[in-house]
């Protein structure tokens, strides 16, 4: 069920109507049923995978909780934790990577004259599997680390894994943040409900007006047989806008609808295109994933505690696996390697104290803005690698970009579309930057706020893309 559809509007209205007449316990049970209905809308069979993750981590969480089972040795708790991690990664690995690794192995063997015929199964990728397996797994890990107590209610743990507002494309929540909100009664104040509705409207605008219209530009150029260099450049800018507004729009709708139900979902985007370096970018883009990789992969590998060589290794491994998390294809691995290389290069050549201060919270001078523009173009180069369907297409587009760099007059319509979407967005985000506010509209005068919402509503009605596409991160 897509957030940007009439079906979801009807579904959410029914959920709200029931939610406000039920007690806390039955609110949770109703949300659990609604979440499984929401997920089963795509394919009800895959609800079983989400149920398996929930059951395994419920049992493992109880066992690794030191206060509930003090008799278990450290070794046994580690074995239980390993069972949780292996179960979740097996589910994720089989459905997402089985065909990829099988085909890659067969191709590699063919290069040396060995013929392999791996089994070919028509494995369908369950929507959102990368998100809920990571969220479920982090629950058990945090209990093992003593950051969280295991819950005794299985339905509450199932709701934590499956809460429909952020189930399909995050943000990836942590048990220590979300679980108390499930266990304790939620007070829904009128101003919180109103701000949630406003945030959801902003997210819907980002999705159907900016992201889906930019998708038309990107698809027309990236799917062309021989695009000009200027067309590839403009389409790459368009994809930067598309993926940002698509994913950030989803997050805004997720956080807004959750807020209307009394939940506080973590912020996932913090003006990422105003980052001046890769470290700052990954503190602002898909924050829930980047912090997950930091806390559960980079730091356990050793982080930056064992010298420069191992730090470089840990950075690259983290980003390679982060790239692979996004999809079972070599272009995602290359995208992860590209960002790993950026992190390493910037780390080697920048003064750490200076780079730490070179963020939009602390800098406003021309050097900061020059760094922002430069790093934005590096990010766009990465997006080209992210968007292509295979490595041959990446080579073809990069070749067009380099060999035919001059502006093609036929690209003027593309330029107008990208400028119409990008310039107002850039102005508004710079305004957010100077106001230091993620949702500045909540403090505007009533008349200004009403005009803003009317502008968003009629913008959706008049300029919304004729065809609403699935959110990009649904495939991950």
N, C-alpha and C positions, 0 to 999 in steps of 0.2 A: 504494500500500500504506500503510495507516494504522498509525501506531505503536501505537494502542490496539486492536489486533485480534489474534486467534489466529494469523492468517496471518503477521504480522510476527514474532511470538514464535517460530514454527517457522523462518522465514527466518533470523532472527538466530542461533538455536541452530545451524543448519547452518553459517552463516558462522563462528561461534566455533569449532566443531569442526574446520573446515578450517584456520582461521587459526593455531591453536596447533601444527599439525604441519608448517607450511610455513616455508621460509626467507624472509628479508625481501623479496627480489625477487619471489618467488611470492606472498607475502602481498599485495603491491601489485597484482599482476596479478589475483589472485582478488577483491580488493576492487573493482577496476575493473569486472570482469564482474558482480559482485554489485550494484554501484551502477547499472549499466545495466539489469539485470533489475528492480531495485527501481523505477526510474523508468519502465521500459517496462510495469510492472504496470498503470498507468493507460492508456497508449496508446503502443505501441512506436514509432509513426511519429514522435513528437516527440523520440525519442532522436537523430534526425538533426540537429535544431537545436542540441542540446547539443554534438554532435560538430563542427558547423560552427564554433561559438564556440571550441571547444578548438583546432581546426586553425588558425583564423585567428590566435588569440592566441599559439599556439606559434610560428608563422612570424614574426609581428610582434615577438614578444618577442626572438627571436634577432637580428632586424635592428636593433632599437633599443638593444640592449646595446652600450654603447660599447667594452667590452673585447673583445667578439667581432667587432665590425665597426667598428674605429676609422676606417676610410676613409670611412664615410658622414658626410656633412655634417649639421649641425644641421637644416638645411631638409629633407633627405631623411628624417631620423629623425622629424621632425614629421609628414611626409606618411605615414609608416608608422604612427605612432601614430594619426593621423586615420583611417586605413583601419580600424584595430582598433575605435576608438570608433564610427565610422559603421556598421560591420557589425553590432556588437552592438546599437546603438540602432535600427537598421533592423529587425532581427529582433524586438526588443521592441516597437517602435512599430507594426509591421504587425499582429502578432497581438493586441496589447493595445488599440491605439487607433484602428485603421483605421475601424471602424464608428462609434466614438464621434465622431470628428472629422467623418466624412462626414455623419452624422445631424445633428450640431450645425450644420454649415455649411448644410445644406438647411433646417433650422428657421429659422436666421437670415435666409437669403435669402427664405423665405416671409413673414417679418415685413415685408419691404419690397416684397412683391408679385412676387418672382422665384421661379419654380419650378425647382428642381433635382432631378434624379433620380440621385443617386449610386449606383454599383453596390452591390447588397446581396449580400454573401457570408456564408455560414454559417461564420464563422471561430471555431474553438474555441480558447479560451485555454489554452495549455500550462501545466500546473501548475508552479509554482515558477520561471517564466521570469524574473521580475524579480530573483530572488535570484542565479541562476547567471550571468546576463548581467552583473550588476554585479560579481560576484566574478571572473569571467573578465576583464572590462575592467580592473579595478584591478590585475591582475597585470602587464599591459603598461604601464600608466601608471607603476607603481612601478619597473619596469625602466628606463623612460625617465628617471625622476627620480633614478636611481642608488641606489635603496633596496634593490634586489634584482638578483641575477644570473639570466639566463635559463637554464632547464633544457634539457638536450640530449635528455632522454628524453620522447618524446611520450606514452607511457602514463602517466608520472608527472604530466604536466600535465593529461591527461584525468582522472586520479584527483582532482587538486586541484579541478577544476571540478565533478566529479560525486559526490564522497564522500557516500554515501547517508545517513549519520547527520545531515547538516545541509543536504542538497541542496534539499529542497522548501520549507523555510521558515526557512533560516538557522540560526544567525547567519551574516552575510555575512563570510567570512574574508578576510584579506589574505595575499598570497603570502609576505611576509616572515615571517609567523607560522606558516602551515600548511605551506608547501613544504618547509622543513627537516625537519619531522616525517615527511614522505612520503619524502624522500630518504634520511634516516639510519635505521638499525635502531631499533626501538622496544622498550624494556624495559617489560614489564607486571608490576609488582610486585603481590603479593596484596592489599595495602592499597589500591592504586589501583583494582584491579578491583572490590574490595568497595565502595569509596566511589562508584564509577560506578554499580554496581547500586543502591545506596541512593538516589542522586540520581535515577535513572530511575524508581524506585518513587514518590518524592515527586512527580515530574512527572506520572506516570500518575494519581495521586490528584487533583492539581489539575485534570487534564483531565476525568476521568470522573465525579468526585464533585461538584466545584464548577462547572466551566465548563459541562458538559452539563446539569446540573440548572438552572443559571441560564438556559440557553438556552430551557428550557420557559417560564419566566416572561417572558422578553423576547419570544419569539414570540407568546405568548398576548395580550400587551398591544399590541405594535407592529402586530400583524396585526388588531386589533379595529377595528370601525367607529367606535365612539365611546367611547374609554376615558376614565376620570375623570382629573383632574389628579394625584391621589395614586397612581393606578395607573401613570401615565406616569413619575412621579418614581421609584417603586420599581423599575420596569422599567429605567430608566436606570441606577440604582445596580446592578441585576442585570447589565446589560450591561458596566458597568465591571469587575465581578467576572468575568464570562464572558470578555471579551476578554483580560484580564490572565492569568487562570489557564489559558486555552486556549493563548495564545502562550508564556507563561512555562513552562507545563507541557510544551509541545512542546520548548522550549529545554532544559529540564532533562533530558528523555528523550534529546535529541540529544547533549547534553554527556555524559550518563551512559553511553550506549552507545559514544560515541567514546572515552571514558576507559577503558572495558573493552577497547578495541582498542589502547590506548596513545597515543591522541591527546589533546591539550589544546585544546579549542574555547573560543573567547573567551566571556566572560560577557556576556549580552545584557540582563539586567534587574538593577537594583540598588535594590530597594524603591522603585519609582517613585511610589507614592501617598504617600510621605513627603516628596515634593518641596515646597518652600515657594514656588517661583517657576518660571516656564517654562524658564528657562535650566537650572536644576537638574533639572527633569523630563526634558529631552532629553539629559541626561547619564546618565539612569537608565532610560529607556524605549527599547527597541529600539536599544541603544547602537551596534550594528554598522552600522545604517542611518544614524543621526544623525551618527556620526563619518565615515561615507562621504560624506554630503552636505556635511559641514563641509570635509573634506580635498580633495574633488574638484569641489566646486561653490562653496560659500560663500567659501573662501579664494581660489581662482582668480578669482572675481568682484571681489575686492578686500577682502573681509572688513570689518573696521572700521578700515581703514588710511587711508581717504580722506574723512574727515569724516562728520558725522551723517547728511546726506541720502543719501549712497551706502550707508552702513551700513544704513539703513532699507530702501533698495531691495534690497540684497543679502539681508537677512533675509527680506523678503517673497517674493522670487523663489525662494529656497531652500525655504521652507515651501510655496509653491504647487506647486513641482515635487515636493516630498516628498509632498504630498497626492495629486497626480496619479499618483505612483508606486504608490500603494495601489490605484488602480482607475480605470477609464475611465468616470467619472460626475461630474456637477457637485457632488454632495454631498461627494466627496473633495476637490475643489478648494476648496470652501467651508470644509471642515474644516482644510485646510492654511492658508487665508487667516486663519481664526480663530486658529490657533496663531501664525502670523506676527504678527498684530495684538497678541496677548498679549506676545510677545517684545519688540515695539516699545514698547508701553505701559509694561511693567515697566522696560525699559531707560531710558525717558525720565524716569520718576518715582522710581526707586529710586537711592539712593546705591550706586555700583558696589561699593565696598569692603564696605558693610554687606550687600548682597545676596549677595556672594561668600561671606561668613561665615555666612549664614543657611541652613545645610544641616544635615542630621541628624548629620553627623560632628562638628560644632562647637557646635551649639545644643541646649538642652534646656528652655529656659524657656517660659513660657506664650505669649509672642509668637510663638515658633517654631511651636508647635502650632496657634495661631490661624491663622497663615499657611498651614499645611499643610491645615487644614480648608477654608479659603476657596479655596485653589487647587485642592483636590480637586473642589470643586463646579464650578469653571470647567472642569476637565478633563472632568467628567461632561457638561456642556453640549456640549462638543466631541464626546463619544462619541455623543450623540443625533444630531448631524449626520453622524457617521461611519456609524451603523447604518441610517439610513433608506434606503429604496430609491429615493426621488426627492424633489425639492424640495417637491412638494405634500404628501407625507406629513410632511416636516419642519415645514411650516407648520401642519398639522393637529395634530400632537403638541404643538408649542409653544403653540398656541392653547388646547388643553386644559389644559396646565400653568399658564397664566396666568389663564384665565377660570374654572377650577374647581379652585382650589388647596386646598380643604378636604378633610380626610381622609374617604374613602369607606369605610364599614364592610365593604363587599365586598372591600376590598383587604387585609383582615387575613391571609388565607392567603399572599398575596404577601409581606407584611411578615415573616411567620414564616419563610418560605423564605429571603429575603434576609438576615435576621438570623442564621439558623442557619448560613449559609455565610460571611457577612461578618465577624461578631464573632470567631469563632475564628481566622480568617485574620488579622484586624487585630491580635489579641493576639499571635499567633505572630510576625508581622513586627515588631511593636514590641519583642518579645523579641530578635529578630535585630538590630535597631537598637542596643539597649543592649549586646548581646554583641559587636557589630561583627564578625559572622560570617555569611557567606552560607550555610554548611552547619554550623550549630552542633551538630547531632546527632552528628557524627563524634567529638566530644570527650566525649560523655556516657558515664556508666558503662555497662558491658555490659548489665546488667539493664534499665536505663532505655531504652537504645537498642533492645533486643529488644522491649520493650513498645511503643515508638513504631512499629517496623516492623510489628508485629502489628496495631496500631491502623490503620495505613495499609492493610494487606492486607484486613482484615475490613471496613474502611470502603468499599473499592472493591467488595468482594463484596456487601455489604448495601445500601449507599447509592449505588452507581454508577447513573447514569442508565439507564433501560431501553433507550434508543436512543443509540448512540454516533455522534456527528456528525463530519463532517470538520473538521479544524483550520481555523479561520477564515482564517489567513494562507496556506492552500493556494491560495486564489483570487488571490493577488497574485504 
